[in-house]
Amino acid sequence: MDAASLPAALDLVASGGAGLSPEKRAALGASLPLLQRDYRFERVWFWGSIQGLRGAYYIAEGLGPDRAAPRSRLYSLNCVEWSLLPPASEDTVAQAEKLKGRFQGDPSFEYELTEIKAEDAEKLIEDGQQPVIKEEARLVATIEQIDKAVGIIPRGSFVKTPLGSVHENRNFEGLSLTEAKKLSSYFHLTEPVNLKNKTLLEKADLDPSTDFLDSLEHDIPKGSWTVQLEKGGIVVVLRSLLWLGLTFYHVPMTKQYGYVYFGTGEKNLDLPFML
């Protein structure tokens, strides 16, 4: 969610039971504008928090002019001092997926890679490295996984230019209440997969400037999203059952929307058996 409208946005998603204390809200209100200025980001999003056993990680994302470009990610343990996270590589994400259990809350904590292949382990030892992964690497890999799987936006809020870059749509005035209740009105803010498999006939009704992402209606497993009207029916709230703690909100007929994550950073692998 946008750092500029953080207090109001947190109130809209507070019905899930998670949120921030007044002290943390005040600290973020002071530190995020400084973060945007120091790193020269065009916009800063407060991504959420991953709760560890000994502390919590507070995550912010910095955006440039192209919204489809890789985002800079930063974490803080106190909402005041921020550290830049390295980009998540495919190998790091693959290794992090094999780790089980809660985060510790210590960025320097090391996990032993028990399920690593013998060949890969030998290569690491030959290079003078141990088959371990730091929690900082696991953190950025988990953020990458969550953004790819459940980072969403309303249809029409972003537009794709003929040159391929993606920008926020200044003409976007929000979804109607009827449209806001449909999963097909929300898109994943990541590289599309299902869209490439559609036939020319299916693509005929799509607007290439706005319908360039995958919608939520074909997400697997089916039923992994809940859609609810809250605050007397004035705000639509989507919650992910795959990554418990991810909440998206949108106020119909306005530009107010965003998502935030408050959870343990663990994927709900039991979901197919719960539906």
Backbone torsions as a table, in degrees:
resi	resn	phi	psi	omega
1	MET	NA	151.1	-175.4
2	ASP	-65.7	132.1	-178.1
3	ALA	-63.2	-28.0	-177.3
4	ALA	-67.3	-30.3	-178.2
5	SER	-114.1	30.2	-172.9
6	LEU	-61.1	-47.9	-177.1
7	PRO	-59.3	-46.0	-179.7
8	ALA	-67.2	-38.8	-178.7
9	ALA	-66.5	-40.0	179.5
10	LEU	-64.6	-33.5	177.8
11	ASP	-67.0	-32.7	-178.1
12	LEU	-73.0	-25.2	-179.2
13	VAL	-106.8	8.4	-174.3
14	ALA	-71.9	-14.0	-177.4
15	SER	-66.0	-17.3	177.9
16	GLY	-74.2	-10.4	177.2
17	GLY	97.8	-10.7	-179.7
18	ALA	-106.7	153.4	179.0
19	GLY	178.4	-159.9	-179.0
20	LEU	-123.6	148.8	177.1
21	SER	-72.3	159.8	177.7
22	PRO	-56.2	-34.2	179.4
23	GLU	-65.5	-43.5	179.8
24	LYS	-68.2	-38.7	177.7
25	ARG	-61.3	-43.0	-179.8
26	ALA	-65.1	-40.3	179.9
27	ALA	-65.5	-41.8	178.5
28	LEU	-66.7	-39.5	179.2
29	GLY	-60.4	-27.6	179.9
30	ALA	-91.8	-36.2	-172.3
31	SER	-86.2	-32.3	-176.4
32	LEU	-66.5	-41.7	174.9
33	PRO	-61.5	-35.7	177.2
34	LEU	-67.9	-36.4	177.1
35	LEU	-61.6	-44.6	179.6
36	GLN	-63.1	-39.5	-179.8
37	ARG	-70.4	-45.9	-174.9
38	ASP	-67.6	-39.3	-178.1
39	TYR	-93.8	-2.4	178.0
40	ARG	58.6	43.7	174.6
41	PHE	-80.0	148.8	174.7
42	GLU	-74.0	-33.4	178.1
43	ARG	-153.6	150.2	178.0
44	VAL	-120.8	132.6	174.6
45	TRP	-109.8	137.0	169.3
46	PHE	-85.2	114.4	-173.5
47	TRP	-81.0	-36.6	-179.9
48	GLY	140.7	-153.4	-174.9
49	SER	-142.8	139.8	172.8
50	ILE	-113.1	118.8	-175.0
51	GLN	-85.1	125.1	175.8
52	GLY	-104.7	177.9	-178.4
53	LEU	-71.1	-33.5	-177.0
54	ARG	-112.9	3.2	-179.9
55	GLY	170.1	175.0	-177.5
56	ALA	-118.0	149.3	172.8
57	TYR	-101.6	126.8	174.9
58	TYR	-103.6	128.8	-170.0
59	ILE	-114.0	137.6	173.0
60	ALA	-129.0	150.6	178.4
61	GLU	-123.9	134.4	177.6
62	GLY	-103.2	133.1	-176.3
63	LEU	-115.1	145.9	175.0
64	GLY	-101.3	-166.6	-179.4
65	PRO	-62.0	-37.6	179.6
66	ASP	-92.0	112.0	-176.3
67	ARG	-71.6	-16.1	179.3
68	ALA	-87.6	-10.4	-179.8
69	ALA	-72.2	156.5	177.8
70	PRO	-56.5	135.9	-178.3
71	ARG	-90.7	146.1	173.9
72	SER	-80.5	133.9	-177.4
73	ARG	-118.4	138.4	179.8
74	LEU	-132.0	152.0	177.3
75	TYR	-129.9	156.9	178.2
76	SER	-142.5	149.2	176.6
77	LEU	-98.8	-12.7	-176.9
78	ASN	-135.1	7.4	-179.5
79	CYS	68.2	11.2	-179.8
80	VAL	-119.6	-53.5	-178.8
81	GLU	-96.5	126.9	-174.5
82	TRP	-115.8	143.3	177.7
83	SER	-123.8	137.5	-178.1
84	LEU	-79.3	133.5	178.8
85	LEU	-91.5	144.1	176.9
86	PRO	-70.8	157.1	177.3
87	PRO	-62.0	148.4	-179.7
88	ALA	-86.0	118.9	176.5
89	SER	-86.5	164.3	179.9
90	GLU	-63.3	-36.7	179.5
91	ASP	-65.7	-41.3	-179.9
92	THR	-64.1	-42.8	179.0
93	VAL	-63.6	-42.3	179.7
94	ALA	-63.6	-40.6	178.8
95	GLN	-68.7	-40.1	-178.5
96	ALA	-66.5	-31.0	179.9
97	GLU	-64.3	-26.1	-178.0
98	LYS	-81.7	-14.8	-178.3
99	LEU	-78.2	138.3	179.3
100	LYS	-118.7	154.7	176.3
101	GLY	99.8	173.7	-175.6
102	ARG	-75.9	159.7	169.5
103	PHE	-70.8	152.4	-179.7
104	GLN	-87.5	-32.4	-175.4
105	GLY	97.7	7.7	179.5
106	ASP	-121.8	112.0	-175.9
107	PRO	-60.5	-26.5	-177.4
108	SER	-89.7	-1.2	179.8
109	PHE	-64.4	139.6	-177.2
110	GLU	-113.1	133.0	175.7
111	TYR	-102.0	138.3	175.3
112	GLU	-83.2	132.5	179.9
113	LEU	-85.9	92.3	-176.5
114	THR	-78.7	-28.0	-175.9
115	GLU	-97.4	21.7	-179.4
116	ILE	-81.0	148.8	179.0
117	LYS	-67.3	149.0	-178.3
118	ALA	-60.8	-38.6	-179.9
119	GLU	-63.7	-43.6	-179.8
120	ASP	-66.3	-37.7	179.5
121	ALA	-64.8	-40.6	179.3
122	GLU	-64.0	-39.7	178.6
123	LYS	-62.0	-43.3	179.4
124	LEU	-62.9	-42.2	-179.5
125	ILE	-66.6	-38.9	177.6
126	GLU	-62.6	-35.2	179.4
127	ASP	-81.0	3.5	179.5
128	GLY	81.8	18.1	180.0
129	GLN	-114.6	152.5	176.9
130	GLN	-93.7	149.0	177.6
131	PRO	-73.3	70.6	-179.9
132	VAL	-132.0	162.2	175.6
133	ILE	-134.5	132.6	-178.9
134	LYS	-77.2	155.4	-179.0
135	GLU	-65.9	-28.9	177.2
136	GLU	-60.7	-40.8	177.9
137	ALA	-69.2	-38.7	177.8
138	ARG	-64.9	-35.6	-179.4
139	LEU	-62.7	-50.1	-177.6
140	VAL	-68.7	-31.8	177.5
141	ALA	-68.2	-38.7	178.6
142	THR	-67.2	-40.6	177.5
143	ILE	-61.6	-41.8	178.5
144	GLU	-62.3	-43.3	179.5
145	GLN	-62.1	-45.7	-177.6
146	ILE	-66.7	-42.4	179.2
147	ASP	-62.1	-41.3	-179.0
148	LYS	-69.1	-38.2	-173.5
149	ALA	-83.6	-40.3	-170.7
150	VAL	-136.3	11.6	173.7
151	GLY	-77.9	113.5	-169.9
152	ILE	-129.1	161.8	177.7
153	ILE	-140.4	157.9	174.9
154	PRO	-72.9	152.0	177.8
155	ARG	-63.7	130.9	177.4
156	GLY	93.1	-8.1	-178.0
157	SER	-76.5	-23.3	177.0
158	PHE	-122.9	147.1	177.8
159	VAL	-126.2	148.4	178.3
160	LYS	-105.1	126.7	-178.6
161	THR	-81.3	163.4	177.1
162	PRO	-58.9	-22.9	179.7
163	LEU	-83.2	-7.3	176.3
164	GLY	102.6	-12.2	179.4
165	SER	-79.1	156.5	-177.6
166	VAL	-116.4	130.5	-179.4
167	HIS	-130.9	161.1	175.3
168	GLU	-70.0	139.6	-178.3
169	ASN	-83.4	111.2	-178.7
170	ARG	-68.7	-21.0	-179.6
171	ASN	-88.9	-0.1	-179.4
172	PHE	-72.2	122.1	-179.2
173	GLU	-117.2	19.4	177.4
174	GLY	96.0	159.2	176.2
175	LEU	-83.3	153.6	172.4
176	SER	-70.8	162.6	-178.5
177	LEU	-61.4	-37.6	179.4
178	THR	-64.6	-45.7	-179.5
179	GLU	-69.4	-34.2	-176.4
180	ALA	-66.4	-18.6	179.9
181	LYS	-84.6	-8.3	-176.1
182	LYS	-97.9	137.6	176.7
183	LEU	-66.5	-26.7	-179.4
184	SER	-68.9	-9.8	179.7
185	SER	-89.6	4.6	-178.6
186	TYR	-126.2	141.8	-175.6
187	PHE	-120.2	151.7	171.7
188	HIS	-78.7	129.9	179.9
189	LEU	-87.1	64.4	179.0
190	THR	-155.5	175.5	-178.4
191	GLU	-58.8	125.9	-176.8
192	PRO	-68.7	146.9	178.1
193	VAL	-118.5	-53.3	-177.9
194	ASN	-67.8	-30.5	-177.1
195	LEU	-62.5	-35.2	-178.4
196	LYS	-69.7	-22.7	-177.8
197	ASN	-89.7	-3.5	-178.7
198	LYS	-75.4	149.2	178.4
199	THR	-77.5	166.2	178.4
200	LEU	-62.0	-33.4	179.0
201	LEU	-66.3	-39.4	178.9
202	GLU	-70.6	-32.3	-179.9
203	LYS	-78.6	-12.5	-175.0
204	ALA	-62.1	-33.3	-177.5
205	ASP	-90.0	1.3	-177.2
206	LEU	-93.4	144.6	174.7
207	ASP	-91.7	115.2	-175.3
208	PRO	-61.9	-21.3	-179.0
209	SER	-80.7	-25.5	-178.9
210	THR	-116.9	-30.8	-177.5
211	ASP	-98.0	57.5	-177.3
212	PHE	-108.2	9.7	-179.4
213	LEU	-126.2	168.7	178.1
214	ASP	-81.6	136.2	177.0
215	SER	-86.6	168.4	-175.9
216	LEU	-81.0	-14.3	-171.2
217	GLU	-66.2	-21.2	-178.7
218	HIS	-106.9	16.7	-179.9
219	ASP	-63.3	145.1	179.1
220	ILE	-114.1	131.7	-0.7
221	PRO	-77.1	152.7	179.6
222	LYS	-66.3	131.9	-177.4
223	GLY	98.1	12.9	-178.4
224	SER	-83.3	1.3	176.8
225	TRP	-124.2	144.5	170.9
226	THR	-115.0	139.1	179.0
227	VAL	-118.6	124.2	-177.9
228	GLN	-135.7	148.0	172.0
229	LEU	-98.0	129.5	-177.6
230	GLU	-132.2	175.0	-178.6
231	LYS	56.4	43.1	179.6
232	GLY	75.6	22.2	177.8
233	GLY	86.0	11.6	-177.6
234	ILE	-97.4	-8.0	178.7
235	VAL	-135.8	136.5	177.7
236	VAL	-99.5	127.9	-177.1
237	VAL	-120.2	126.4	175.2
238	LEU	-109.4	134.6	177.5
239	ARG	-125.0	138.7	178.4
240	SER	-89.2	132.6	175.1
241	LEU	-93.2	-10.5	178.6
242	LEU	-82.0	-44.4	174.1
243	TRP	-116.0	90.0	-175.8
244	LEU	-62.8	126.9	-178.0
245	GLY	116.7	-13.1	178.7
246	LEU	-85.8	120.2	-179.3
247	THR	-126.4	130.2	176.6
248	PHE	-116.1	140.2	178.0
249	TYR	-129.5	152.0	174.2
250	HIS	-151.1	129.0	175.0
251	VAL	-93.8	109.2	-176.4
252	PRO	-54.8	145.0	179.3
253	MET	65.9	19.9	173.3
254	THR	-137.0	172.4	178.8
255	LYS	-89.8	8.5	-176.4
256	GLN	-82.9	116.2	175.9
257	TYR	-160.2	163.0	177.7
258	GLY	164.2	169.9	176.6
259	TYR	-135.8	155.8	-179.9
260	VAL	-146.5	150.6	-179.7
261	TYR	-121.0	124.6	171.7
262	PHE	-127.6	100.2	-176.9
263	GLY	-161.7	-165.8	-177.0
264	THR	-98.9	-2.1	-179.5
265	GLY	77.6	20.3	179.9
266	GLU	-112.1	133.9	179.0
267	LYS	-77.3	140.6	-179.9
268	ASN	-83.0	85.3	-176.9
269	LEU	-71.8	-13.8	-179.3
270	ASP	-86.7	-0.9	-173.8
271	LEU	-55.5	-44.5	180.0
272	PRO	-56.8	-29.2	-179.4
273	PHE	-87.3	-8.7	-178.0
274	MET	-96.1	-18.5	-176.0
275	LEU	-82.4	NA	NA
